[in-house]
Amino acid sequence: MVDTIFMIHGMWGGAWCWAKFRTAFEPAGYRCAATTLPYHDMDPRGAPDPRLGTASLLDYAEALEREIRQLPEKPIVMGHSMGGLLAQMLGARGLAKALVLLAPAAPAGILAITPSVIRSFWSIQTTWGFWRKPTRQTFAEAVYSMLHLLPEPQRAQTYDSSREADGDYRQDTPRR
């Protein structure tokens, strides 16, 4: 049986974030399913869905659980940042064969405020009401916290990315 890797993006991402991971895992025989969290499927230059500001981690976990339960077997759940925290929640629900956590966000009870976190989210943290409305890092904050290892010409392109032209990554890809 082919193992499925179910990929969950972080706060400002989408299924498109996993494109290069898929090109590595699919030729190795894995079926990959990357999802876009509710309300994250939008043009990054457009106005965000206002529900994005009030969706909770539990809302996301419930939506992801519904998707996982539609798969033929328990997947390997891979998550980045907020997606890593969600992966842990799904694992605790018994929905994962294994977990792969890429820089997961800290769960409740773990204080993760460091100078680099403050620098990464300064524009958001200093905006009144950030906790109840959609937010986005500035380009400089994104470069500092996430895009610094990309070649400079790719940084702006990645920052402005939404659904890429190379396809809808929600669909499973059969073994090649």
C-alpha angles and dihedrals in degrees: 000000000000117000117233122217111206108201125205121191129215133253101293098029142088138200087286089073089075098055096107093042088055091053088057100043103038096060087050089061103262124133108226127206117182119184136196115228117239114283093008095097098096145114104271090219092053132077112283122239104267090225087069089074094055102037111115131211087252090055090052093045091052092050091048092047090056090053094047092049088059091060118097093238141009108287134217099255116216121186138175124209107319086008088058091055090048090049089056091051090051091047090053087055090056094248099124134074087202138344130234110192120193111192093323120205114253118263124232113293096034113099107217099173108132131153090262092052091049090050091047094054104026097121090050097044092051095052113093113238095018089140094067105039137053115274138186132198118245115254091254091052091049092050090050097046106030117001102047094105094053120093108265096250090056096052098078092041091053093044090054095044125121124151104354124222092247095082152279106304095196091086124089115245115221122233112274 
